[in-house]
């Protein structure tokens, strides 16, 4: 298991790069044999790691092959020409910017698809689209939209994932996840909240969501392994069942700490 706070980093593993680029590891390894620019570095432990420059170049190769329909030889010649003209890094940066922009647009589209006023208590409907958190009762809240956006971008969903959410709450975030993933399984410890969230989600026509009331620290083993796990409530440590139900290479977002101080951690299962 590798744990990190959400922060800027210098090196990334092959698993992280494949996750960011939406590639299978064997595809990236093949590209490395065809494009010398993609050769990874090695860290002090001798593990293959990628710097920001290689990640930009990977996105450029992906753009050339998948969007502009270059052949391998054609893409290789294109990179060589860009290098000779001194434009390789600039064009690669533009490719990475396009990828980041695409993910942002997907998250924004999810917000467009889910009407937040249906998920907040009636007395807060007039302020439903403000960047505010509202109490739901039972000691729970519906988070700010900006918090949901942070979570969704950090999960880096491609659309074919099986996601476990711990803490259904109003069901708003559950519905957002359902627009970005193939299947969502959500658990809340409060039966009334789980039932109300299920009804709201079903009323909007979502058919790829399952909600139940139980102790979320035990996960939902019947539908594991999960590609991503999103935990909304803070914990002193990562619940072992949730980590066990995460597939290798899967990622988990969880706030770690006590009631006084918590840090959002992103965990990748190795």
VOGU-80262 format. One line per field, with one value per residue: residue number from 1; residue in three letters; x, y, z of N, C-alpha, C, CB in turn. Coordinates in steps of 0.001 Angstrom, whole numbers, plus 500000, padded with zeros to 6 digits. Glycine has a CB too. Layout:
# residues N
k	[NUM|...]
r	[ALA|...]
nX	[X|...]
nY	[Y|...]
nZ	[Z|...]
caX	[X|...]
caY	[Y|...]
caZ	[Z|...]
cX	[X|...]
cY	[Y|...]
cZ	[Z|...]
cbX	[X|...]
cbY	[Y|...]
cbZ	[Z|...]
//
This chain:
# residues 270
k	[1|2|3|4|5|6|7|8|9|10|11|12|13|14|15|16|17|18|19|20|21|22|23|24|25|26|27|28|29|30|31|32|33|34|35|36|37|38|39|40|41|42|43|44|45|46|47|48|49|50|51|52|53|54|55|56|57|58|59|60|61|62|63|64|65|66|67|68|69|70|71|72|73|74|75|76|77|78|79|80|81|82|83|84|85|86|87|88|89|90|91|92|93|94|95|96|97|98|99|100|101|102|103|104|105|106|107|108|109|110|111|112|113|114|115|116|117|118|119|120|121|122|123|124|125|126|127|128|129|130|131|132|133|134|135|136|137|138|139|140|141|142|143|144|145|146|147|148|149|150|151|152|153|154|155|156|157|158|159|160|161|162|163|164|165|166|167|168|169|170|171|172|173|174|175|176|177|178|179|180|181|182|183|184|185|186|187|188|189|190|191|192|193|194|195|196|197|198|199|200|201|202|203|204|205|206|207|208|209|210|211|212|213|214|215|216|217|218|219|220|221|222|223|224|225|226|227|228|229|230|231|232|233|234|235|236|237|238|239|240|241|242|243|244|245|246|247|248|249|250|251|252|253|254|255|256|257|258|259|260|261|262|263|264|265|266|267|268|269|270]
r	[UNK|UNK|UNK|UNK|UNK|UNK|UNK|UNK|UNK|UNK|UNK|UNK|UNK|UNK|UNK|UNK|UNK|UNK|UNK|UNK|UNK|UNK|UNK|UNK|UNK|UNK|UNK|UNK|UNK|UNK|UNK|UNK|UNK|UNK|UNK|UNK|UNK|UNK|UNK|UNK|UNK|UNK|UNK|UNK|UNK|UNK|UNK|UNK|UNK|UNK|UNK|UNK|UNK|UNK|UNK|UNK|UNK|UNK|UNK|UNK|UNK|UNK|UNK|UNK|UNK|UNK|UNK|UNK|UNK|UNK|UNK|UNK|UNK|UNK|UNK|UNK|UNK|UNK|UNK|UNK|UNK|UNK|UNK|UNK|UNK|UNK|UNK|UNK|UNK|UNK|UNK|UNK|UNK|UNK|UNK|UNK|UNK|UNK|UNK|UNK|UNK|UNK|UNK|UNK|UNK|UNK|UNK|UNK|UNK|UNK|UNK|UNK|UNK|UNK|UNK|UNK|UNK|UNK|UNK|UNK|UNK|UNK|UNK|UNK|UNK|UNK|UNK|UNK|UNK|UNK|UNK|UNK|UNK|UNK|UNK|UNK|UNK|UNK|UNK|UNK|UNK|UNK|UNK|UNK|UNK|UNK|UNK|UNK|UNK|UNK|UNK|UNK|UNK|UNK|UNK|UNK|UNK|UNK|UNK|UNK|UNK|UNK|UNK|UNK|UNK|UNK|UNK|UNK|UNK|UNK|UNK|UNK|UNK|UNK|UNK|UNK|UNK|UNK|UNK|UNK|UNK|UNK|UNK|UNK|UNK|UNK|UNK|UNK|UNK|UNK|UNK|UNK|UNK|UNK|UNK|UNK|UNK|UNK|UNK|UNK|UNK|UNK|UNK|UNK|UNK|UNK|UNK|UNK|UNK|UNK|UNK|UNK|UNK|UNK|UNK|UNK|UNK|UNK|UNK|UNK|UNK|UNK|UNK|UNK|UNK|UNK|UNK|UNK|UNK|UNK|UNK|UNK|UNK|UNK|UNK|UNK|UNK|UNK|UNK|UNK|UNK|UNK|UNK|UNK|UNK|UNK|UNK|UNK|UNK|UNK|UNK|UNK|UNK|UNK|UNK|UNK|UNK|UNK|UNK|UNK|UNK|UNK|UNK|UNK|UNK|UNK|UNK|UNK|UNK|UNK]
nX	[500848|500544|500653|499657|499538|497330|499125|501755|504088|507287|508019|506459|504883|504632|502075|500573|500941|499720|497136|496549|496772|494985|495707|496664|499136|500752|500495|501747|504349|504965|504919|507153|509183|509022|509206|511754|511733|510037|511214|511491|512794|514914|514422|516033|515698|515761|513461|511240|510362|508461|508933|507542|507937|508056|505447|503971|504845|503861|501123|501075|501848|499697|497637|498420|498264|495663|493784|494559|495112|497604|500050|502345|504933|504499|503869|506272|507975|506774|507295|510070|510386|509255|511099|513433|512649|512555|510213|509088|508642|506855|504579|503977|503251|500904|499310|499021|497624|495236|494269|493913|491994|489899|489162|488322|486129|484472|483872|482536|480391|479098|478135|476301|474391|473147|470758|471263|469505|467570|468645|469288|468160|464813|464620|466942|466920|466894|469501|470876|472747|474920|478352|478349|478167|475592|473568|472301|471043|471151|473786|475208|476327|475754|478309|480313|479997|482517|484153|483204|483974|486765|487177|486138|487810|490246|489817|489876|488294|487434|485164|484508|484573|484113|482780|483068|481348|481613|479483|476815|475026|473127|472953|473779|476515|476788|475148|476572|478906|477776|477370|479884|481094|480895|479490|478116|478391|476980|477154|475537|475452|473125|469871|467555|468658|469927|467712|466236|468100|468381|465816|465777|467832|466899|464630|465701|466402|468699|470300|472479|473286|473596|472338|472764|472023|474332|477265|479829|482569|483106|482804|481605|481579|480480|480386|482935|486162|486841|487376|487751|487556|485720|485781|483897|483792|485947|488738|490776|492596|493143|490428|490781|489143|488212|490519|491238|489215|489756|490928|494144|496143|493999|492426|492014|490267|490454|489762|492128|492687|491998|489111|489925|491848|492292|493557|493272|493845|495247|495219|496943|496621|499095]
nY	[498817|502195|505372|508765|512289|514579|516196|518056|516194|514762|512357|509472|506269|503407|502362|504553|506350|504993|504980|507750|508341|506611|504098|500681|498782|497092|498291|500772|499875|498745|501026|502298|500816|501643|504393|506347|508562|508086|506589|505496|506808|505755|505244|505602|503121|501517|501227|501627|504845|507760|511017|514378|515313|512976|512083|514073|513629|511068|511594|513105|511210|509454|511148|511543|508909|507958|509997|511629|509622|508594|506278|504022|504418|506841|508538|508436|509721|512221|513097|513239|515294|517441|517589|518329|520840|522123|522187|520182|519834|521916|521277|518803|519582|520925|518782|517439|519392|519353|516834|517160|519173|517820|516000|517761|518863|516616|516213|518621|518276|516201|517560|519182|517322|516496|517671|519720|520875|519038|517433|518726|519786|521083|523712|524863|525107|527420|528230|526231|525977|527376|527500|525875|523956|521922|521044|517736|516433|513830|514082|514502|515994|517627|518013|520844|521830|522292|520636|518098|518206|518193|515597|514014|514643|513769|511025|510296|509026|506856|505808|503133|501968|500224|501444|502042|503732|505179|506432|507670|509782|512490|511481|512914|513112|510443|510232|511922|510406|508264|509229|509206|506740|503139|501413|502054|501554|502215|503037|503792|504511|505294|504348|505887|507991|506522|505286|507523|508689|506660|506714|509302|509080|507005|508264|510013|508417|506828|503758|502359|502225|501103|501134|500799|500358|500160|499304|501044|500582|497949|497570|496280|493387|491516|492667|493286|492958|496513|499271|501802|503500|505622|507401|509258|510084|510922|508986|507304|505520|503518|501481|498017|496065|497610|498175|495588|495000|496528|496582|495464|498166|499819|502815|504754|507275|508958|510696|511159|511203|512883|514360|516954|517522|516695|515047|514728|511723|509911|506729|504135|500849|498471]
nZ	[500000|499160|500491|500299|500810|499165|496917|495209|493302|492405|491159|489647|489809|487539|487711|488663|486542|484439|485395|485424|482695|481578|480544|479844|481622|479964|477500|477844|478375|475912|474277|475310|474165|471605|471501|472315|473886|475974|477914|481239|484383|487143|490594|493866|494947|492807|491321|488536|487550|486665|485436|485384|482775|481166|481523|480250|477630|477201|477159|474832|472878|473139|472267|469589|468540|469198|468774|466596|464897|464031|462779|464495|463449|462140|464281|465649|463826|463865|466500|466331|464475|465870|467955|466559|465746|468115|469600|471058|473909|474417|472849|473943|476526|475923|475161|477598|478971|477543|478265|481049|480978|479753|481762|483753|482453|482320|485015|485574|483863|485175|487439|486137|485452|487764|489850|492511|494331|494888|496777|499105|502384|502609|503635|502830|500109|498493|498557|497397|495321|496042|497163|499642|502664|504126|506969|507467|509434|511965|512618|510268|507149|503967|501756|500591|497135|495972|497466|496750|494057|494279|495314|493202|491041|492060|492219|489564|487505|484799|483665|483509|485970|489111|491947|495421|497878|501008|503243|502401|502866|501760|499238|497089|496254|495585|493333|491613|491311|489977|487433|486428|486707|486171|487928|491146|494572|497569|501033|504068|507537|508728|508590|507752|506247|504221|502983|502079|500340|498436|497276|496123|494225|492577|491589|489801|487752|487723|487242|487935|490559|493892|497151|500632|504156|506651|508614|507394|507628|507191|504541|501357|500645|498858|496346|495740|494016|494274|492085|492939|496069|498050|500916|503083|505716|508451|509703|512135|511188|508219|507475|507614|506169|503993|502563|501850|500071|497916|494650|493306|492363|492532|493863|496837|498559|501560|504572|507070|510520|513698|515370|515608|513669|510307|507396|503919|502349|499654|498571|497005|496078|496107]
caX	[500000|501264|499775|500206|498621|497143|500170|502601|505197|508258|508087|505242|505079|503959|500656|499976|500934|498675|495850|496346|496644|493960|496382|497053|500594|501461|500500|502807|505658|505206|505275|508531|510093|508873|509505|512835|511442|509185|511962|511403|513994|514895|514660|517152|515419|515858|512148|510954|509515|508285|508898|506469|508183|507636|503984|503508|505122|502916|499849|501226|501794|498303|496877|498772|497811|494242|492922|494959|495168|498922|500637|503508|506026|504146|503993|507696|508511|506235|508074|511419|510303|509045|512362|514339|512180|512582|508841|508552|508131|505689|503439|503636|502524|499551|498577|498655|496587|493983|493811|493403|490770|488851|488697|487563|484835|483654|483376|481542|479203|478402|477380|475172|473409|472544|470231|471602|468408|466785|469382|469474|466916|463945|464866|468168|466816|467212|470966|471378|473855|476060|479413|478145|477746|474351|473294|471277|470547|471871|475208|475830|476146|476070|479528|480354|480283|483959|484727|482869|484793|488112|487147|485900|489015|491303|489540|490360|487466|487405|483830|484261|484964|483204|483164|482439|481278|481275|478870|475901|474475|471943|472978|474224|477802|476531|474636|477692|479745|477064|477526|481287|481555|479953|478634|478405|477826|477095|476732|475416|475116|471809|468866|466687|469416|470126|466436|465900|469051|468012|464615|466140|468649|466019|463717|466438|466584|469957|470118|473790|473601|472999|472527|472286|472341|475143|478527|480663|483959|483237|482697|480520|482425|479814|480620|484359|486986|486454|488436|487944|486787|485654|485307|483605|483981|487325|489094|492116|493414|492389|489791|491381|488252|488132|491742|491165|488233|490270|491730|495505|496141|492865|492743|491079|490349|489946|490325|492773|492968|490970|488105|490586|492645|492260|494188|492774|494893|494957|495939|496951|496953|500157]
caY	[500000|503454|506437|510095|513403|515186|517212|517991|515259|514791|511074|508672|504873|503023|502222|505884|506948|504311|505467|509117|508377|505683|503085|499419|498750|496474|499262|501738|499224|498625|502350|502592|500176|502296|505822|506472|509683|507646|505740|505998|506890|504824|505905|505040|501709|500799|501086|502492|505986|508714|512423|515133|515429|511742|512014|514952|512974|509951|512168|513498|509986|508997|512042|511268|507578|507688|511069|512034|508373|508301|504966|504110|505045|508235|509273|508543|510775|513499|513479|513606|516613|518420|517731|519093|522224|522670|522407|518950|520023|522803|520535|517783|520269|521189|517514|517196|520357|518865|515715|517719|519897|516827|515475|518819|518962|515473|516476|519684|517684|515456|518534|519621|516252|516173|518889|519678|521316|517870|516673|519508|519993|522069|525072|525381|524993|528694|528371|524898|526003|528084|526592|525765|522679|522064|519903|516786|515732|512600|514386|514480|517174|517535|518812|521885|521330|522313|519437|516985|518328|517732|514142|513403|514781|512934|509621|510091|507958|506757|505447|501693|501520|499822|502360|501904|504986|505021|507682|508111|511086|512854|510791|513816|512645|509128|510476|512439|509249|507401|509776|509087|505356|502142|500973|502674|500873|503214|502575|504774|503864|505761|503803|506913|508682|505588|505106|508757|508848|505687|507197|510444|508603|506261|509208|510653|507447|506088|502308|501760|502539|500310|501798|500030|500879|499249|499874|501140|500170|496569|497545|495536|492347|490776|493324|493582|494110|497810|500047|503017|503592|506994|507443|510662|510377|510751|507797|507363|504688|502938|500211|496891|495465|498451|497965|494238|494972|497368|495768|495965|499316|500670|503967|505095|508590|508873|511663|510490|512085|512945|515399|518252|517733|515595|515254|513828|510850|509112|505468|503252|499512|497902]
caZ	[500000|499149|500944|500103|500850|497856|496833|494022|493466|491308|490468|489683|489422|486306|488002|488734|485211|483666|485913|484960|481239|481110|479737|480475|481779|478839|476398|478125|478202|474471|473777|475712|473211|470307|471604|473291|474777|477078|478837|482613|485212|488273|491880|494621|495207|491546|490704|487390|487882|485574|485812|484734|481333|480496|481552|479170|476350|477086|476723|473432|472068|473185|471400|468194|468125|469403|468296|465244|464128|463484|463024|465392|462703|461890|465539|465944|462955|464337|467671|465881|463849|466945|468671|465707|465701|469462|470057|471628|475261|474380|472313|474937|477588|475428|475200|478989|479306|476960|479093|482299|480666|479491|483043|484408|481769|482718|486366|485457|483242|486231|488224|485319|485349|489070|490481|493936|495190|495267|497793|500332|503120|501955|504107|502203|498648|497837|498525|497044|494358|496627|497605|501087|503246|504881|507848|507043|510612|512317|512712|508941|506300|502539|501618|499566|495782|495702|498092|495860|492851|494641|495403|491892|490222|492632|491899|488200|486951|483343|483221|483565|487300|490182|493021|496726|498624|502418|503676|501343|503208|500981|497955|496016|495732|494981|491987|490814|490990|489030|486083|486032|486863|485656|489033|492426|495728|498620|502360|505132|508803|509171|507665|507177|505199|503105|502284|501375|499228|497404|496599|495269|493104|491679|490938|488708|486681|487778|487398|488218|491948|494974|498442|501780|505484|507461|509061|506204|507828|506724|503093|500719|500076|497782|495055|495583|494368|493752|491430|493737|497310|498545|502301|503357|507142|508886|510478|512696|510311|507115|507845|506893|505159|502800|501793|501292|498988|496838|493731|493102|491465|492841|494702|497906|499167|502927|505519|508196|511640|514736|515134|515614|512457|509343|506096|502890|501825|498467|498755|495854|496532|495270]
cX	[500882|500283|500449|499134|498486|498118|500937|503773|506071|508248|506791|505555|504345|502462|499941|499897|499851|497296|495555|496064|495545|494528|496589|498582|501322|501503|501620|504180|505986|505604|506707|509534|510084|509265|510548|512576|510660|509923|511917|512764|513929|515170|515775|516963|515482|514531|511975|510003|509511|508248|507781|506672|507739|506109|503397|503698|504196|501570|499917|501155|500368|497436|497152|498179|496296|493322|493272|495218|496502|499226|501801|504659|505750|504281|505454|508337|508027|507004|509470|511409|510111|510328|513334|513963|512166|511215|508267|507936|506879|504447|502999|502860|501094|498698|498134|497559|495238|493400|493218|492091|489619|488287|487887|486178|483910|483069|482304|480251|478403|477567|476164|474044|472638|472066|470398|470423|467518|467408|469624|468142|466132|464270|466117|468081|467223|468717|471642|472606|474993|477102|479401|477811|476496|474141|472153|470553|471375|473381|475937|475520|476260|477216|479361|480561|481777|484657|484436|483753|486218|488159|487045|487129|490140|491080|489907|489603|487414|486026|483505|484536|483772|483660|482376|482503|480846|480783|477985|475379|473186|471835|473474|475538|477658|476064|475719|478602|479098|477141|478934|481813|480496|478977|479078|477662|478064|476484|476617|474962|473727|470740|467986|467384|469601|468845|466063|466819|468708|466808|464941|466882|467787|465073|464373|466781|467887|469670|471423|474246|472881|473340|472026|472722|473109|476392|479512|482089|484189|483099|481490|481175|481798|480092|482081|484980|486518|487658|488751|487049|486872|485016|485102|483830|485424|487521|490502|493098|492521|491747|490315|490440|488162|489374|491734|490241|488612|491156|493161|495515|494981|493255|491614|491338|489731|490567|490875|493066|491860|490013|488731|491288|492622|492950|493605|493937|494362|495837|495821|497408|497954|500144]
cY	[501230|504549|507766|511132|513946|516346|517044|517054|515277|513513|510292|507254|504568|502859|503563|506524|506304|504772|506861|509170|507470|504604|501803|499387|498155|497412|500271|501115|499043|499970|502710|501969|500873|503765|506021|507595|509256|506793|506311|506101|505790|505602|505199|503565|500867|500591|502065|503605|506965|510129|513121|515197|514167|511622|512891|514287|511782|510465|512605|512279|509447|509836|511738|509946|507435|508759|511513|510837|508144|506813|505140|504818|506523|509088|509465|509648|512152|513987|513940|515000|517704|518646|518590|520571|522881|522901|521210|519177|520897|522056|519442|518395|520581|519919|517194|518149|519917|517730|516222|518445|518932|516291|516524|518938|517815|515674|517559|519163|516892|516402|519046|518600|516002|517458|518861|520051|520146|517108|517443|519603|521171|523497|525697|525408|526276|528904|527087|524948|526911|527058|526515|524324|522920|520840|519049|516164|514476|512822|514406|515751|516769|518506|519923|521250|521308|521112|518214|517016|517853|516213|513503|513504|513891|511457|509284|508950|508026|506361|503978|501112|501055|500576|502048|503254|504689|506367|508250|509512|511357|512066|511647|513355|511279|509287|511042|511295|508389|507926|509545|507654|504393|501673|501658|501912|501772|502714|503768|504068|504234|505273|504867|507673|507787|505419|506340|508977|507898|506179|508362|509974|507843|507193|509926|509675|506690|504605|501597|502019|501571|500992|500874|500698|499821|499997|499866|500680|498731|496455|496774|494408|491631|491366|493707|492629|495383|498504|501313|502953|505036|506986|508902|511044|510106|509499|507974|506547|504093|501631|499062|496269|496285|498270|496583|494178|495874|496521|496309|497070|500256|501789|504234|506520|508503|509972|510908|511533|512049|514090|516789|518555|516491|516012|514249|513039|510091|507879|504628|501874|498876|496390]
cZ	[500000|499519|500710|500353|499438|497747|495533|494279|492235|490497|490659|489212|488128|486536|488036|487360|484345|484101|485380|483465|480710|480214|480541|480566|480579|477631|476613|477930|476722|473885|474130|474749|471859|470315|472696|474283|476021|478097|480247|483274|486269|489550|492640|494916|493938|490849|489549|487828|486706|486135|485041|483220|480600|480447|480450|477806|476134|476606|475263|472523|472024|472251|469922|467715|468150|468820|466876|464322|463414|463670|464006|464688|462459|463136|465907|465104|463405|465567|467280|465259|464905|467725|467864|465670|467071|470075|470811|473009|475278|473902|473282|476095|477189|475457|476616|479432|478745|477788|480402|482074|480415|480801|483800|483776|482155|484102|486328|484837|484276|487085|487449|485309|486644|489741|492001|494832|495618|496433|499089|501062|502549|502378|503491|500673|497930|497713|498044|496148|494796|497062|499124|501456|504092|505765|507316|508229|510839|512370|511379|508180|504839|502303|500585|498190|495462|496322|497241|494609|493110|494674|494015|491000|490741|492341|490463|487504|485429|482809|483310|484950|488135|491431|494288|497431|500054|502939|502589|501608|502446|499683|496807|495401|495067|493546|491069|490375|489914|487601|485531|486066|486350|486726|490315|493518|496940|499922|503300|506402|509305|508194|507012|506054|503982|502297|501476|500176|498085|496598|495667|494017|492095|490935|489765|487588|486679|488033|487746|489651|492879|496286|499549|503074|506262|507917|507891|506388|507364|505207|502602|499921|498884|496406|494843|494552|493668|493122|492219|494962|497780|499931|502674|504806|507542|509719|511022|511867|509231|507571|506984|505859|503875|501928|501140|500083|497813|495934|493666|492048|491705|493784|495695|498350|500549|503775|506740|509285|512670|514444|515066|514298|511577|508056|505109|502313|500611|498534|497486|496339|495576|495365]
cbX	[499041|501924|499409|500786|499103|495662|501128|503106|504685|509647|509283|504133|504604|504555|500466|500772|502316|498792|495851|497559|497946|492880|497732|496502|500951|500791|499127|502674|505679|503957|504327|508789|509722|507462|508213|514156|510666|508015|513416|510506|514129|515941|513371|517338|514054|516492|511049|510341|510008|506993|510267|506391|509672|508234|503441|504259|506586|502760|499464|502552|502757|497754|497219|500291|498427|493968|493006|496207|494063|500012|501118|503952|506243|502735|503257|508401|508102|504733|508164|511958|509150|507929|512978|514339|510799|513322|507956|509647|509206|505961|503790|504905|503238|499606|499437|499875|496956|494208|494968|494425|490979|489400|489885|488317|485036|484473|484532|482095|479603|479410|478284|475630|474091|473565|468752|472763|467569|466626|470700|470035|467207|462490|464990|469363|465398|466590|471496|470292|473353|475616|480807|477021|478894|473147|472964|471897|469048|471546|475859|475358|477186|474809|480702|481479|479562|484582|484168|481372|484803|488539|485976|484705|489474|491390|488072|491868|486053|488438|483646|485114|485688|483203|482936|483130|480296|482504|479936|474732|475491|471962|471624|474378|478846|475482|473445|478501|480007|475612|477212|482132|481887|480709|478678|478007|478462|476426|477730|474427|476138|471780|467989|466233|470784|470602|465328|465985|470498|467700|463560|467011|469796|465221|463217|467711|466453|470889|469539|474830|473215|473511|471781|472806|471051|475524|479098|480676|484345|482198|483932|479621|482759|478323|479757|485097|488440|485847|488029|487642|487323|484850|486317|482193|483013|487767|488993|492108|494141|493303|488260|491814|486864|487967|492981|490692|486882|491058|491091|496450|496116|491744|492998|491208|489639|490240|489243|494089|493173|491606|487045|491579|494095|490809|495743|492033|495389|495199|495390|497882|495687|501538]
cbY	[500007|503727|506265|510248|514500|515659|517126|519398|513840|515034|510254|509312|503931|501727|501511|506775|506799|502786|505477|509965|507995|506428|503617|498178|497966|495143|499987|502279|497857|498082|503397|502087|498714|502169|506654|506709|510745|506877|505587|505103|508302|503681|505934|505793|501561|499488|501297|501672|506685|508410|513105|516551|515699|510522|512450|516297|512521|509213|513359|514241|508910|509066|513508|511246|506526|507549|512249|512901|508363|509179|504297|502697|504327|508328|508542|507199|510524|513362|512316|512570|516652|517954|516348|518523|522280|523938|522729|517900|520641|524008|519924|517092|521545|521758|516373|517337|521744|518398|514741|518667|520800|515667|515009|520164|518978|514191|516894|520841|516771|514689|519708|519890|514992|515423|519068|520608|522370|516947|516238|520931|520224|521767|525074|524537|524624|529857|528748|524105|526448|528974|527060|526719|522038|522259|520387|515696|515378|511494|513404|513264|518273|517868|517918|522911|522183|523605|519239|517039|519780|518306|513690|514065|516241|513154|509307|509793|508032|505754|505884|500980|502630|498238|503827|500789|505989|504506|508696|507140|512181|514333|510291|515240|512575|508346|511432|513489|508410|507263|511269|509943|505049|500949|499427|504176|499439|504514|501525|505904|504224|507316|502826|507886|509133|504221|504786|509951|508597|504318|507623|511452|507700|505221|510228|511283|508118|506665|501712|502299|503994|498820|503174|498579|501297|497955|499086|502522|500310|495693|496961|496473|491348|490744|494559|493468|493836|498680|500410|504296|502590|507908|506740|510971|509535|511950|506502|506869|503568|502703|500317|495832|495295|499930|498124|493254|495379|498589|495749|494817|498854|499855|505213|504115|509669|507486|512719|509761|513498|513115|515363|518315|518101|515155|515109|514607|509861|509921|504686|503804|498646|498448]
cbZ	[501217|497763|502426|498694|501838|497643|498045|493628|493736|491847|490972|488807|490534|485752|489316|489678|484545|483821|487456|485286|480607|480378|479226|479667|483010|478451|476287|479547|478919|473753|474331|477133|473034|469842|471905|472582|474026|476540|478373|483440|485876|488083|492727|495915|495852|491774|491741|486208|489187|484777|485541|485312|481061|481211|482935|479211|476286|478441|477612|473220|472630|474630|471715|468026|469013|470865|469236|465316|463115|464165|461683|465861|461368|461361|466665|465690|461490|464667|468650|464864|462827|467893|468963|464296|465102|469455|468878|471718|476142|473468|470949|475457|477966|473998|474647|479898|478776|475517|479378|482920|479451|478632|483892|484320|480253|482682|487303|484625|482058|487115|488624|483898|484928|489990|490128|494217|494471|494079|497233|500017|504606|502264|505610|502629|498257|498609|499918|496360|493007|497835|497089|501559|504108|503928|509257|506190|510458|511313|513599|508142|506642|501615|501233|499869|494754|496230|499520|495462|492354|496009|496279|491207|490192|494132|492140|488214|487524|482878|481847|482532|488021|490407|492597|497577|497947|503247|504068|501211|502922|500674|497636|496549|496858|495796|492041|491618|492245|489444|486085|486923|488342|485094|489194|492423|495931|498190|502930|504741|509848|509285|508395|508259|505731|503625|503280|502327|499710|498042|497625|496053|493615|492460|491946|489241|485417|488881|486121|487246|492279|494958|498486|501723|506247|506658|510281|505732|509304|507398|502506|499791|501131|498025|494944|496949|494021|494863|489991|492902|498412|497567|503285|502977|508012|509669|509613|514135|511113|505882|507705|507876|505737|503194|502693|502354|499519|497401|492313|492683|490049|493438|493834|499100|498295|503538|505954|507741|511156|516133|516229|516743|512820|509058|506190|501778|502916|497140|499985|494709|496649|495683]
//
